[in-house]
Amino acid sequence: MQGDEASLQKALNMVHKNYHEYVAVLFYASWCPFSRIFRPVFSVISSLHPTIPHFAIEESSVRPRFVFSVFCLFFHSFLASFILMKVFFGSTLSKYGVHGFPTLFILNSTMRVRYQGSRTLGSLVGFYNDVTGK
């Protein structure tokens, strides 16, 4: 499911209320080349695990609105851009443990496991098997 911050809240509610044994959440950025590689793989894995709700949250749908105006003002300065990224990541996304893209978590009511493997389907299948036992 493609989503925004409301979808993220829905995913978290599913976990907290034990509606599903596991929920997968992918945070990605449309401008990120690694996200462009990983996003289709995430779609395939979601079809291989239809009992696990899958949410894909694009970073622009959860970032604070003031970042856009600050980014326009400081675009030409590398240092200012770095500070801007720290402000961006120090806000909504970092609250969920997202410090780069893509970031994938499998969650349930007692744990949150971050995927740290390669961006291949085989590696992702292994991760799902290890975490969910399915």
C-alpha positions in Angstrom: 0.0 0.0 0.0 1.4 3.4 -1.0 1.0 5.9 1.7 1.6 9.0 3.7 1.8 9.8 7.4 -1.8 8.7 7.9 -0.9 5.3 6.3 2.1 5.1 8.6 -0.2 5.7 11.6 -2.6 3.0 10.3 0.3 0.5 10.1 1.4 1.3 13.6 -2.1 0.9 14.9 -2.3 -2.5 13.3 0.8 -3.5 15.2 -0.3 -2.0 18.5 -3.7 -3.5 18.4 -2.5 -6.9 17.2 -4.6 -6.9 14.0 -1.9 -8.6 12.2 1.0 -10.8 13.4 3.5 -8.7 11.3 3.5 -5.4 9.3 6.2 -4.4 6.8 6.9 -0.7 6.4 9.3 0.7 3.7 10.5 4.3 3.9 11.8 5.4 0.5 12.6 8.6 -1.4 11.7 9.0 -5.1 14.9 10.9 -5.7 17.1 8.1 -4.2 18.6 5.7 -6.8 18.7 2.9 -4.2 15.0 3.4 -3.4 14.3 3.1 -7.1 16.0 -0.2 -7.2 14.4 -1.5 -4.0 10.8 -0.3 -4.5 9.9 -2.9 -7.2 11.6 -5.7 -5.1 9.4 -4.6 -2.1 6.3 -4.9 -4.4 7.3 -8.5 -5.3 7.9 -9.5 -1.7 4.5 -8.1 -0.7 2.9 -10.4 -3.2 4.9 -13.4 -1.9 3.6 -12.6 1.7 0.0 -11.5 1.2 -0.9 -12.1 4.9 1.5 -9.3 5.9 0.3 -5.8 5.3 2.9 -3.8 3.4 3.2 0.0 3.5 5.5 2.1 1.3 5.9 5.6 2.7 7.6 8.2 0.5 9.7 10.6 2.4 8.1 13.7 1.0 4.8 12.7 2.5 6.1 12.8 6.1 8.7 15.5 6.1 7.9 18.9 7.8 6.6 21.5 5.4 9.1 24.2 6.4 11.9 22.1 4.9 10.9 23.2 1.4 11.4 26.9 2.0 14.6 26.4 3.9 15.9 24.1 1.2 15.3 26.7 -1.5 17.1 29.4 0.5 20.2 27.3 1.2 20.4 25.0 -1.9 23.8 26.4 -3.1 25.6 25.8 0.2 26.9 22.3 0.9 27.2 23.1 4.6 23.6 24.5 4.8 22.3 21.5 2.9 24.0 19.2 5.4 22.4 21.2 8.2 19.1 21.0 6.4 19.3 17.2 6.1 20.1 17.0 9.9 16.9 19.1 10.5 15.0 16.9 8.2 16.2 13.6 9.6 16.0 15.0 13.2 12.3 15.3 12.8 9.4 12.9 11.8 11.5 10.2 10.1 14.1 9.9 12.8 11.3 9.3 15.3 10.7 6.0 13.5 14.4 5.2 13.2 14.8 6.3 9.5 18.2 7.8 8.9 18.6 6.9 5.2 16.8 5.5 2.2 15.5 2.9 1.6 14.7 1.7 5.2 12.5 -1.4 5.7 11.1 -2.6 9.0 9.1 -5.6 9.9 7.1 -4.9 13.0 4.9 -6.6 15.4 3.6 -5.7 18.9 6.9 -6.6 20.6 9.7 -5.9 18.1 10.9 -3.8 15.2 13.5 -5.4 12.9 15.4 -3.3 10.4 16.4 -4.9 7.1 20.1 -4.5 6.4 20.8 -6.9 3.6 21.3 -6.3 -0.1 18.6 -5.0 -2.4 17.9 -8.4 -4.0 14.8 -10.4 -3.8 16.7 -13.5 -2.5 18.2 -11.5 0.4 14.8 -10.0 1.2 13.1 -13.5 1.1 15.7 -14.7 3.6 15.1 -11.8 5.9 11.3 -12.4 5.9 11.9 -16.1 6.6 14.2 -15.3 9.5 12.0 -12.7 11.1 8.5 -14.2 10.5 9.4 -17.9 10.2 7.3 -18.0 7.0 
